[in-house]
Amino acid sequence: MSEQVPDLPRSVQIIGRYKILVAFMAVLGFLGGIVFGALNPPVSGSKALVVFAAPACPGGGGAICGGPMFSPAYIQARLLKTFPSGVQVKPVTGNVLSVSVVAGTPAQAQATAEAAARTFVADAGSLSYLGEQSSAQIIQPATRATGTTTPKQLLGDGLLGAVLGLLIGIIAALAGGRTSIDPVALPRGRGVGATT
């Protein structure tokens, strides 16, 4: 028995006919992805660790005096007025707080994290109640900002754009192949404009 190779599906034949269009759209998508990645650089993050100690009441017992103004949340609210965007203060363990910053470049992120941590320490030290003051101290300076390397990010954006361009090219090829009009078959013996 001789086996025949089955014909390729019509959609694969259409894509084969329009392979230049599909390849062009993929290259165009790759270049578009690189341009998009260059115009929208990745953000970088940095963080510093601060230990916060509220004052104890003069009467003893280990109670915290001063109420909510000596809570880390109150100082965080004051900090967010100074740094309205990209700064977060979160508890880590016990009295240790993390001051995290997200900024455009690694240098901006690290500088803003250092400034936010210093501001947190200054704000905590400026509060007093019955002669007692809260204190805060930076236990870990702002870490080196983390972010994706630019060439790696651009390549990833370019590949994503190429995939998107490839899909658009395939869709355009299938749409163009399905709408091709077959020549009209006229009945035999009748010509165009012939009279009977």
C-alpha positions in Angstrom: 0.0 0.0 0.0 1.2 3.4 -0.8 0.5 6.0 1.7 -0.1 9.5 0.5 1.0 12.5 2.5 -2.1 14.4 3.6 -2.5 17.9 2.2 -1.5 20.6 4.5 -4.4 22.4 6.1 -5.6 25.4 4.2 -4.6 27.8 7.0 -1.0 26.6 6.9 -0.9 27.0 3.1 -2.2 30.6 3.4 0.4 31.4 6.1 3.1 29.9 3.7 1.9 32.2 0.9 2.1 35.2 3.2 5.3 34.3 5.0 7.0 37.6 4.0 4.1 39.5 5.6 4.3 37.4 8.8 8.1 37.8 9.1 7.8 41.5 8.5 5.2 41.9 11.2 7.4 39.8 13.6 10.4 42.1 12.9 8.3 45.2 13.2 6.9 43.9 16.6 10.4 43.2 17.8 11.6 46.7 17.0 8.4 48.1 18.5 9.0 46.1 21.7 12.5 47.5 22.0 11.3 51.1 21.5 8.6 50.6 24.1 11.1 49.1 26.5 13.5 52.0 26.0 10.8 54.6 26.5 9.4 52.9 29.6 12.5 51.8 31.7 12.0 49.4 34.5 11.6 50.7 38.1 14.1 50.0 40.8 13.6 49.4 44.5 15.6 49.9 47.6 15.0 49.5 51.3 16.4 50.4 54.7 15.7 48.9 58.1 14.9 51.1 61.1 14.3 50.1 64.8 11.7 52.2 66.6 11.4 52.4 70.4 8.5 54.3 72.0 9.0 55.8 75.4 7.9 54.0 78.5 5.6 55.8 81.0 7.4 57.4 84.0 5.1 55.5 86.3 6.6 52.2 85.1 4.8 49.0 84.2 6.2 49.0 80.6 3.1 50.8 79.2 3.6 53.1 76.2 2.8 56.7 76.9 1.6 59.3 74.5 -1.0 57.2 72.7 -1.2 56.8 69.0 1.3 59.6 68.2 4.1 57.2 69.3 3.0 54.4 67.0 5.0 53.6 63.9 1.8 54.2 61.9 1.6 57.8 63.0 5.2 58.5 62.0 4.6 56.6 58.7 1.8 59.0 58.0 4.1 62.0 58.6 6.7 60.4 56.4 4.2 59.9 53.5 3.4 63.6 53.6 7.1 64.3 52.9 7.5 61.5 50.4 4.0 61.2 48.8 4.8 58.5 46.2 6.9 55.3 46.1 7.6 55.0 49.9 6.2 52.3 52.1 6.9 51.6 55.8 6.1 48.0 56.9 6.8 46.1 60.1 9.4 43.4 59.8 9.7 41.9 63.4 9.1 43.5 66.7 10.1 47.1 66.6 12.0 46.7 63.3 10.4 48.5 60.3 11.3 48.4 56.7 11.4 51.6 54.7 10.9 50.6 51.0 11.2 52.9 48.0 10.4 52.4 44.3 11.9 54.9 41.9 12.9 55.2 38.3 16.6 54.5 38.5 18.7 52.5 41.0 20.5 55.7 42.2 17.2 57.5 42.8 15.7 54.6 44.7 18.7 54.3 47.0 19.0 58.0 47.6 15.2 58.3 48.3 15.3 55.3 50.7 18.2 56.8 52.6 16.4 60.2 52.9 13.2 58.5 53.9 14.9 56.5 56.7 16.7 59.6 58.0 13.4 61.5 57.9 11.7 58.7 59.8 14.4 58.8 62.5 14.2 62.6 62.8 10.4 62.5 63.0 10.5 59.8 65.7 13.1 61.8 67.7 11.0 65.0 67.6 8.1 63.5 69.5 8.0 63.8 73.3 5.5 63.1 76.1 6.0 64.0 79.7 9.7 64.5 79.1 10.1 61.1 77.4 11.1 60.8 73.8 10.7 58.0 71.3 13.7 57.0 69.4 14.5 55.4 66.1 17.8 54.2 64.7 18.8 53.0 61.2 20.1 49.5 61.6 20.6 48.8 57.9 21.3 51.6 55.5 19.5 51.6 52.2 20.5 48.6 50.2 21.8 48.8 46.7 18.8 49.3 44.5 17.5 46.3 42.6 16.2 46.4 39.1 16.5 44.5 35.8 19.5 45.2 33.6 18.7 47.3 30.6 19.9 45.0 27.8 18.1 42.0 29.3 14.9 44.0 29.8 15.1 45.4 26.2 15.6 41.9 24.8 12.6 40.6 26.8 10.4 43.5 25.6 11.6 42.9 22.0 10.8 39.2 22.1 7.3 39.9 23.5 6.8 42.4 20.7 8.0 39.9 18.1 5.5 37.3 19.4 2.7 39.9 19.3 3.8 41.0 15.7 3.9 37.3 14.6 0.4 36.8 15.9 -0.9 39.9 14.1 0.9 38.8 10.9 -0.7 35.4 11.1 -4.1 36.9 11.6 -3.6 39.3 8.8 -2.4 36.5 6.5 -5.4 34.3 7.3 -7.8 37.2 6.9 -6.2 38.1 3.5 -6.2 34.5 2.4 -9.8 33.9 3.2 -11.1 37.0 1.4 -9.3 36.3 -1.9 -11.9 36.2 -4.6 -11.9 33.3 -7.1 -12.3 34.3 -10.7 -15.9 34.3 -11.8 -16.8 31.3 -14.0 -19.0 32.4 -16.8 -21.3 29.9 -18.5 -19.9 28.4 -21.7 -21.0 30.0 -24.9 -21.7 33.4 -23.4 -19.1 36.1 -23.6 -19.0 39.4 -21.9 -21.2 41.8 -23.7 -22.5 39.2 -26.2 -26.1 39.4 -27.3 -28.3 36.5 -27.8 
